[in-house]
Amino acid sequence: MTQDNRESWLNRVAAGMAPLFEALESPLPSRVRVAIGFTSRGAKGKAIGECWDNRLSADGHFEIFIRPDLAHAPDAMPAQIAAILAHELVHAAVGIPAGHGKAFKRVALGLGLVGPMRATTPGEAFLAAVAPILDAAGPLPHARLDTDGESTAPRKQKTRMLKCECAECGYTVRTARKWLELAGAPLCPIEDHGQMSHEPLDDDEDEEGEGE
């Protein structure tokens, strides 16, 4: 079966894992949303997945996000995504206040997740249990997002440094527009040469990104 989008694939996998949670006497809540998208700290954050408490949702859903720039090999990515999804679903099943404590550990280990509870990985038992679920869900309609690549977003314009020149000796310096507006043009360091002249201020000049 081919899923229309990433969310339908994630929902299909989550539904397939629901009996595993029931067998561990920790059924999944009925209201869970799952998506591939950046976690609360964005692309610069380190979390690979995140589960938000249903008490923070206006309609009482647990909100799960799995970041889109994970560097798994294409053939390994579905199982890795499923393992991250399982980790976050454990949070929803046992409750966010439980953290990574005993309740979380019991269910995570029961699913076949291994390693430190804060950063579980799929063990052999999990991979075996999830294999038929992934087969039923079909191909994952997702490819790694290269967040280190060149962005298509407009670059912020850096501050244009305006030229100031002494009419007497030609001594020049450059300064930002804001300093010309706040303090006026600088004085020439040579005595009696006075204030320097400067380039005209452009009213449309974009000062965004100063100091970058």
N, C-alpha and C positions, 0 to 999 in steps of 0.2 A: 504494500500500500504506500502511495506517495502522499505526503502531507502538504497542504497548501502553503504553510508558512512555519516558522520556527516555533511559534506558540502552540500551534496545533500538535506539532511533534512532541514538544515538552509535555503537553497535557496528556497525550496518548501514553507516553512513557510513565508519567506520574500515575495515571490510572492503572497501568500494568503493574506498577509496584505496590499499589494499594493492598492487595492480598498479603504481601510480605509483611506489611505493617500490622495488618489484622492478626496474622499468625503470632506476632510478638506482643499482642494485646495493647497496641498503641496505634489505633486506627487514625488515618489521616483526617483532618477536619474537612468539612464539606466545602468550605469557602477558601480556596487557595488560587492565587493567580501566579503564573510563572512566565518569565520572559527572558530573552537574551538581551541584555543591555547593561550599561555601566552601573556600578554600585554607587552608593551615596558619595564617595570621594572621587568619582569620575575616573578618567583614564590614568591619572597619576596615583590612584589608590592601589593598595596591594591585595585587597580582598578579591578572590576569584568568584565568590558567591555571597549572597546576602539574603536574609529572611527578615522581613519587617513584621512586627507584632500586629495581630489583627485589631488590637485596641487603637492603633494609629490610623486605621483605614476607615474612611467615612461609611463604608458599607460592610465592615467587619470581615474583610478578607486578609489572610496572610499574603504578603507580597514578596515574591522570590525573584531575584535577579541574578543572572549568570553573565559575567562579562564576555564581550564578543571578541577579545583579542588574545584568547588563550592559544598558546603555540603548540598544540597537539598536532601530530601527523594526521592527515585527513582520514586515514582508515582507523585510527585510534580515537579520534575525536568523539564519535557518538558514545562510546563507553565512558570516556572521561567526563563528558557533559552529564551523562546519566549518574555518575558517581557524585558529582558536585550537586546535582539536583537531589539525590538521595540524602546527602548531608543536610541540605537546607530543609528538606521535608521532615527530617528527624526533629529539627528545631520546631517546626509547626506542630508535629505530633506530640511532643513532650512539653511544649510551651517555651517561649523565649526566656522566661525567668529561670528555667532550669540550666541555662548556659550549656557548657560542655561537661557537666557533672555526671553523677551516677546514672540518672535516668537517660540522659543522652547516650552515654557510653553503652548501656545495655542494648538499646535499640540499634545503634550504629554497628556494634560488633555482631549483633544478630543478623543484620543485613549483609554482613561480609565486608564491611569497611574496616580498614586497618590503619595503624600508625597513630600518631598523636591525635587526640580528639579535636583539637583546634584546626588540624590540617589533615583530615583523613584522605586515604587513597583507596582505590578499589582492590580488594583481595581476590584470590581465585574463586572463593565462594560467591562473592558478589558478581563477578564477571560471568560465572556459570548461570546464576539466577537471572541476570538481566539479559542474557543473550537472546532468549526467545521473545522477550519484550521488545528488544531493539529490532528483531526480525519482523515482528508484527507492525511496528511503527514505521518501518521503511527508512529510506535515506534521510539523513538530517539535512534540511534545506538551509545550510549555513556554511560559511567559509570564514576563516580567520580574518579579522579586521586588522590591518597593519597600521597601528596608531603611531608607529615610528616613521612612517613614510611621509612624503611631502604633502602638506595640507593644501586643499583647494580653497580654503578660507582666505579672504583678503588679508594681506599683511598689515599690521598696524604701522601707520606712518610715524617715523621717529621725528623728534624735534628738529626743526630746521634751525641751524645756528646762523645767526645774521652777522654780517661783516660790519665792523665799525672801523673807521679810518680817521686818522688825524690829518686835517687839511694843511697843517704847517709842515709836517715832516714825513707823512705817509705811514706812520706806525699803525699797524692793524691788529685787531683782536676779533674774536667771534664770541657771541653770547646769545642766550635764548631770548625769544621774544618777551617772555614774562618779565625778565629782568629789565628790559628796556621800558616796559610799561610801568613797572614798580619803581625803578630808580633812575630811569633815563640812561642815556649813553654814558659810558665810562670816560674818565678823564685821561688824557695823554700823560704818561709818566714824566715827560719832559716839561720842566717848569715853564709856566706862562703859555703853554700851547692850548690849554683849556679843554673843553668838552669835545669829544670826537663826533663825527657825523656817522650815520648808519643807514643801511638799506631801508627802503620804505616798508612799513608793516603791512602785511596782506591780511585784510579782515577775514578772509576765508581760509587762512592757514590752519591746518589741523595739528593741534599740539598733542594729540593722543600718543601715548607711549614715551613720554619724556623720561629720559634717564636710562632707557633700555640700551 
